[in-house]
Amino acid sequence: MNLPMTAPIFPAGKEPLPPGITEEEREAYFQAKKYERWMSVSMESCVAKTAIAGAGGFVIGSFFSLMSSSFAYEDPMLRQNLSTPQKAREIMKEMGRGMWRSGKGFGKVGALFAGIECVFESYRARNDMVNPIAAGFVAGGVLARNAGPKAVLGGGLAFAAFSAAIDLFLRRETADED
């Protein structure tokens, strides 16, 4: 018996199927929904967000280093005694080392910021402008920790301001297109 103004209650596994799904596909549909829930929960975890930000930072840092190495000035006298293949090999090794170094740095910054922001967001249970600003301040301070207390404060303030600017840009309202 259905009561007015109440949601119907169905036994588990006997819920109505969405349009286009047949009764024979019921098991596969619910299996796919279960995997979808697992992926959704795992992608919302701080560990996954940190790992994705670190990997993305590594890729971006490596790419920036690759692009900047193409503008690097090469001293012709530096490799005067090497053959062309040896020169090419040495240049490729230097590019690889630079990409690794830059990628590690960008990855560290990305993972640090994303992890701290995720922890703040989880603790506060809010998604607002306070999280990226606070995470930027803490991450900037952590990155400048070896340079003294003034550098920690300056790094924290600078990273917080940068983080606020980026977040304001990403959260801005777009103009309605008619």
GIVENTA-V467639 format. One record per backbone hydrogen bond with DSSP energy under -1.0 kcal/mol. CO is the residue of the C=O (numbers start at 1). NH is the residue of the N-H. Records with the same first field share a line. If there is no record, write none. Layout:
CO: NH, NH
This chain:
3: 6
11: 14
18: 21
23: 26
25: 29
26: 30
27: 31
28: 32
29: 33
30: 34
31: 35
32: 36
33: 37
34: 38
35: 39
36: 40
37: 41
38: 42
39: 43
40: 44
45: 49
46: 50
47: 51
48: 52
49: 53
50: 54
51: 55
52: 56
53: 57
54: 58
55: 59
56: 60
57: 61
58: 62
59: 63
60: 64
61: 65
62: 66
63: 67
64: 68
65: 69
68: 71
75: 78
77: 80
79: 82
83: 87
84: 88
85: 89
86: 90
87: 91
88: 92
89: 93
90: 94
91: 95
92: 96
93: 97
94: 98
95: 99
96: 100
97: 101
98: 102
99: 103
100: 104
101: 105
102: 106
103: 107
104: 108
105: 109
106: 110
107: 111
108: 112
109: 113
110: 114
111: 115
112: 116
113: 117
114: 118
115: 119
116: 120
117: 121
118: 122
119: 123
120: 124
121: 125
129: 133
130: 134
131: 135
132: 136
133: 137
134: 138
135: 139
136: 140
137: 141
138: 142
139: 143
140: 144
142: 145
144: 147
148: 152
149: 153
150: 154
151: 155
152: 156
153: 157
154: 158
155: 159
156: 160
157: 161
158: 162
159: 163
160: 164
161: 165
162: 166
163: 167
164: 168
165: 169
166: 170
167: 171
